[in-house]
Amino acid sequence: MARRRRTRTAVLETHAEESETSVRDRARTLPWRATTALSAVGTALASWIIVTAFCSLGWLSQSQSSYAQVLEFGTHAWLLGHGVPMTIEGVRVSVIPLGFALLVMLVTTSFVMTIARHLATRAFGGRARTERQDAEARGLALRMTVWFTVPYMAILAVAASATGESAQIGRALIGGLVICGPITLITTGRALGWSVISFNQGGWIRGVIAGVWSAVAALIGVAALVLLIALIARHGQVGALHNALNPGGLGGAVLAIGQAAWVPNAVLWTAAWLLGAGFTVGDDTLLTPLVSRLGPTPDFPILGALPSGAAPSSAGLAWLLVGVLAGALGAFVAVRARHNNATQALPPRRMSIEAAALCGVCIGVLSGLLACVLIAFSDGSLGVERLRRVGPMMARVVVLAPTLMGAGGLLAGYGAMHVFKLIARRGAAAPSPAPQPAGTRAKRPSLRALLRRRGEATVPTASRPDDNDTTDAAPTTDSGSGAADPVHGDEG
């Protein structure tokens, strides 16, 4: 009895110590809502520090103003990265540096991923989860997205009001929602085990997602390659513009980093050019695959890659095939996914050629619309008068992007099903093994091969006698007969 009492007392003391330790840990750990809101503040502060540090480098190279003006300019530039236009000495700039927006997304991902993983460990502990816990994880991801995005939007609104851009508070809120909302939801869901956008969702959703993203990625990838080739081919003109500015060592680094923030914009302008819509850098400039009219442009070194002179019509029309092929790639990926899903279903289903062509058209049009949305983010102005309109010709992009990519999707969907049916017919009509010539003996399959065909797991031992055994096995008799054993006789 005394031993039992001592054991029970020890167990109670252990539980008391564990509960006291857990209470102390919970007291030391902030609630996840406060932690998420503080991470939003940290993300805003980190991105603002990066922009301000960059502006400080420019101030050090040519210190002609006070540092307070540098901080104000850095805040305006930080808001510009979120879609809030900035005004510099009466010049209004509204072209969003998409490179900075990507930097904000990267910082957001790092903060949110760390918090979400810690929260997933506390909530689920890495154990196998039930369907109810999966639903809780999805709800938690949505709540974390709200608790991160709303404080970030509030910080942008306060900053816009403090810098005299009270009329642009609405754009600041929209910019914070667009930049932080989707990336926070995707990152949080991934950390909690919920794939918001995944190629493994199955069914027609997988085909649509894979096809659309493949088409848009192909278009942007080719545009980036074309821009890189143009910069390499005209590196002399780019270097001449850089040297004409005489920025110096530190100023040259600042100029190069500043232009890098607009490189994604240049890639999207090139994508609009590949689609045939073209883009403009001022009122007197229009660049399309068929027309190249280049007027006075700002002295940005990256603009040295702009072509000069009219392009031949045949070469210009060839560039339009990039949009068609991008739509065809997306349609092929989507149709193949749907075809595989239909053939693997129970019972197997058949996808008609008409349905494949319709699927290809839809994928191409959706890809073109997504490309329009992405290209629209690169539009804006770099001042007044001649530079009040800089960027892609959006009216033409909205028409040409879905048209070209939809046409490519139609052709690819129609042709893909013909290819799949031809492969199926060849597989069904595969030739049988050639007959053996006369006078030759066909090779008999082994016992192991026969058993393997029947699906048996093990191979029984052959019942033939050993070659070294010269004795004959004694014949067995049926126990139901009355015959006696020929060796021992009848012992009964």
N, C-alpha and C positions, 0 to 999 in steps of 0.2 A: 504493500500500500504506500509506504513512504517513497519507494522508488517511483511509483506511478505519479505521485504528487510532485516529486522533483522534476520528472519529465514534462508533466503538464505545465508546471511553472516556467520551465525553460522555453517551451514552445510559445507560451503567452508573451514572455519577454522578447523572444525573437520577432514575433509578429508586431509587437509594440515598437521595436526598433526600426523594422522595415517601414511601418506606417509613418513613423516620425521622419525617417529619411525621405520618403516620397513626398511628405508635406513640405519639407525643407526644399526639395528639388522643384516642386511646383511653385513655391514662393519665389525661388530664384529665377524661374523661367517666366518670361512674359507670355501673355495669351497670344494665340496665333493672329488674332485680329490686329493687336497693337504691333506685333512684329511685322506683319505684312504692310501696314500703313507706314511704319518707320522705314521699311525697305523701299517704298515708293519715294519717300523723302530722300533717302540715300541715293537712289538712282537719279533723281532730278539734280541733286547737289553734285554728284560725280560727273554727270554730263555737262553741267554748267561750268565746273572747274576745268574740264578739258577744253571747252571753247574759250574760256577766259584766259587760260594759259597760252593758248595759241595766239590770241589777240595781244597778249603781253609780249610775246616774242616779236611780233610786228612792231610793237611800241618801242622795244629795245633797239631795233634796227634803225628806226627813224622816230625818235622821241620828240615830236613837235606838238604834243598835247599832254594834258594832265592825266594821271592814272585814273582819276574818277571818270573821265570820259572814256578811257579804255574799258573800265568795268561796265559802263552803260552800253558801249558798243558791243561788248561780249554778251550782255543780256539780250540785246536786240538780235544778235546773230543766233543765240540759243533759241529764242522764240521763232526766228525764221526757219530753223530746222524742224519746227513743229507746225509750220504752215502759217505763221503769223507774219504778214508783211512788215518790213522795216523801212524807215525813212532816214536817209543820210543826206543832210544838207539840202533838203528839198527833193532828193532823188529817191523814188520809191522802188524798192526791190521786193519782188514776190516769188521769184524762182526758188523753190525749196532745194537746198543742198541734200540730195537723197543719200549721199555718203554719210552725212551726220545723222540722218534718220536711222540708217542701218547701225551706226555706232550706238545710238540710244537703245535700239532693239537688243544689241549684244549685251549691253550693261544690264538691261532689264532681265534678260534670260539668265544671266549669272546670279543676280540677286534672288529671283523667284525660284530658280532651281534649287538653290541651297536651302531656302526656307521650306519649300514643298517636300524635299527629301527628309528633312528633319521632322516635319509634321507627319509624314507617312510612317516614319519609324515609330513615333510616339503613338500614333493612332492604330496602326495595324501590326507593327513589330515584325514585318517581313514574313508573316505567316500566310498560309493559303486562305483566300478570302471567299466568302459566300456571295451569292447574288445580292443579298441585302447590303453587304459591305461594299460591293462594287457600286451600288447605287449611292451609298454614302460618300464614296470617293468622288463620284461625279458631282454630287452636290457640293462637296467641299471645294472642288476645283472651281466651280462657278462662284462660290462665295469669296474665295481668295482672289479671283479675278476682279470682283467688285471692290473688295477692300484695298486692292492695289491701284486700280485704275482711277477710282473716284478721288483719292487724295492727290494723285499725280495731276489730274485735270484741274483740281482746285489750285495747286501750286502754279500751273500755267496761267490760270485766270488772274491770280494775284500778281504775278510778274508782268502780265500784259497791262494790268491797271496801273502798276507802279511806274512803268516806263512811258506812260502817256498814250497807250494803245487801247483805251477802254472800248473803243468801237469794234475792236477785233477780239473781244473776249469769246464770242461765239466760235470763231475760227480756232482760237486756242483750245477750247473744250473739244471741238471736233478733232483737231490734230492729236491731242492727248489720247482720245478714244481710239483713233485709227492706229496710232503707233504702238500704244501699250496694250490695248484690249485684246486683239487676236493673239499676239505673241505671248501674253501672260496666260491666256486660257490654254494655248497649246502646250506651253512649257509646264504649267501646273498639272494639267491632265497627264502628261507624259511621266512626271515625277510620281504621281499617285497611281500609275498603272492604267490610265484611261487614254487611249489614242483618239484624240479628237479628229484628226485627219490621218488616215492610214490606208495603205494599199491592200491591207489584209482584212478589210471589212466584208468582203465577199459580195456576191450578187452583182447587180448592175451598178451599185455605188462604187465598187472597186474599179470597174471599167471606166466610169465617167471621170473619177478623180485621176486615175493613172493617165488616161488619154489627154485630158485638158492640161495637166501639168507637163506632160511630155511635149505637147505642141508648143506651149508658151516657153518652156525651157529651151527648146530647139531654136525658136525664133530669137530669143535674147542671147543665146550662146553664139549664133551666127553673127548677130549684130556686134557683140563684143569682139569677135574675131575680125570683122571688117574694120571696126574702129582701130584695133591694134595694128592692122596692116596699113591703114591710112597714116597713123602716127609714125610708123617706121619708114614708110615711103616718103613722107614729107618732114622728116626730122630736121632737115636743114632749115626749112621755113619756121618750124616750131622753135628751134634754137635761136634764130635771128630775132624773133619776137621777144624771147626771154632776155636776150642780151640788150635789146633796145630799151627795156625797162630799167636796166642797170640796178638790179635789186641788191647786189652785194652777196656776201656769203650767207649771213643769217636771213636777210630778206629773201634770198633765193629759196632757202628751205621753207620759209613761211609761204612764199608764192606757190611752191610745188605742193605743199600740204593743202593749201586752200583750193587749188584746182582739183586735187584728188577728191574733195567733197562733192564736186560736180561731175565726176567721171560717170557715175550711174545715170545722171541726166543725159550725158552725151551718148551712152549706150542706148537709152530709150529713144533718143532722137534718131539714131542710126536705124533702130527697128522701124520707126515710122518711115524712114527713107526706103528701107527694103520693101515695105508694104506698098510703096508707090505714092504715099501721101506727102512725104517730104517734110521739111521743117524750115523755119525762118529765123534769122538772127538780125532782126531789124526790118524796117519797111522795104528796103531796097534789095533784100536778099531772099532768094527762094531756091532751095536745093531739093530736087527730086531725081529719080533715076532717068527721067527724060529731059529735064530742064535744070541748068546750073547757072543761076544768075546771082553773082556775088558782088554786093556793094560794100560800102565802108562798114567795118566790123570793129568791135572793141579790141584793144590790144591785149587779149588773153593769149598766152602761148598755145594753149590747147586748140584754139580756133585756127591755128596754122595748118591743121589737118584738113580744112575745108577744101573741096576741089574747086578748080577754076576752069571755065570753058564749058561748052555744051558737050554732054555725053552722047555718043552715038545711040540711035534709036534701038538698034538690035541689042546692044549691050544693056541698055536700060530695061528693055522688056525681059531680058534674061534674069535680072535681079528680082523681078516679081515672082519668079518661081520659088524663091525662098519661102514666102508665105504659103504658097500652095503645098510645098513639100512638108512644111511644118504641120499644117493641118492634116496632111496625109499620114504623117507619123503618129499623131495623136489618135486619128481614127483607127489606124491599124492596131494600135495597142488596145484601144477600147473594144474593138470587134473581136480581137483574139481572146480577150478576157471573157467576153460574153459567150463566145463560141465554146471555149473550154468549160465554162460553167454549165452550158446547156448539155454538152456531151457527157459530163460527169454526173448529171442529175439522175435520179431514179424515179421513174423510168427516163432514159435519155430523151432529150428533146432536140429538135432540128431548128436551126436558125435560117430563115429564108434569105435569099439574096436581097429582096426588097427591104426586109427589116435591117439587114446589115448596112445597106446604103443609107437608110434613114438614120440609123445610129451614127454613121460617119458624118452626115450633114450636121446633126445636132452637136456632135463633139467639135467639129470645125467651127461652127458658129459660136458655141460657148467659149472656145479658145480665143476666137477673135474678140469677143466682148471682154474677156479678162485681159487681153493684151491692150485693149482700149483704156481700161481702167488704170492699168499700170503706166501707160504712156501719158495719161492725163496728169499724173502727179509731177511730170517733168515740165509742165507748161507754166508760164508766168511772164514777168516783165523784169527788165534790168534798168529802168529809168523812165523817162518821159520822151515825148516826141518820137524819134526814130526807133528807139529801143523799147517802146512800150509793149511790144508784142514779140516775145522770144519763145521759141519752142516748136513743137510739132503742129502741123495743120490738122487740128482735131476734127473738123467737119469731114475732111477726107479720110482720116483714120477710121472714124465710125462707120463709114461706108465700105472702105476697101478691106479692112482687116477681117470682118466676118465673111465678106464675099470671097476673098481669095482662100482663106483657110477653110471655109465651108465647101468650096469647090474641090479643094484637095481632099477633104474628108469624104465627100461623095464618091470620088474616084477610088479612093483607098478602100472604103467600105465595100463597094461593088467588086473591086478586084480581089480583095482579101477573101471573100466567101468563095469566089471561083477557085482560088488557090487552095483553100481548105478542102473543098469538095474534090478537086483533082487529086490531092494527096490521099483523101479517104478512098477514092476509087482505085488508085494504084495499090493501096494497102489491101483492099478487098480482093483485087485481081492479081495478087502476087503469084508468080509461077510456082507450081509444085516441083519437088525435087526431080531432076532429070532421071529417066529410066536407065538401069544398068545395061551395058552392052551385052550382046548374046555371048554365052559361054563363060561369063564371070559370075561368081558367087556373091550374092548380096551379104553385106556385113550384118550379122545378127546383133541386136542391142544387148548390152550386158544386163544382168539381173539388177544391178544397182540403178541403172538408167530407167528400167521398167518400173521399179518401186518408186523412184523419184517422180515419175510421171503420174503415178497414182496418188502421190501426196503423202506417202507414209514417211514417218519420221526416222525410223531405224530400219536397217537391212538385216533380215534374219540370216542365220548361218546356213550355208548350203548343206543338204542332207546326203551328199555323196560320200562314199567311204574314202579313207585316206589311201594314197597311192602306195605307201610303205606297209600297209596292213594286208597280209595275205590270207587272213582267216575270214571265213564267210560268216555273216551274221546269222544267228539261229532264227529260223522262221517262227513267227508268233502264231498263236492259234486263237481262235475266237473263244472267249470264256463261256459263251452260250452253247458251244458244241460239246459233244461227249468225247472228243478225241483226247488221248493221253499225251503227255510230254514224251517225245521220242528219246530223251536222254535219261531222265530220272524215273520215267514210268509213272504209274498211277500210285500216289502215296495215300490215296484215300481208301 
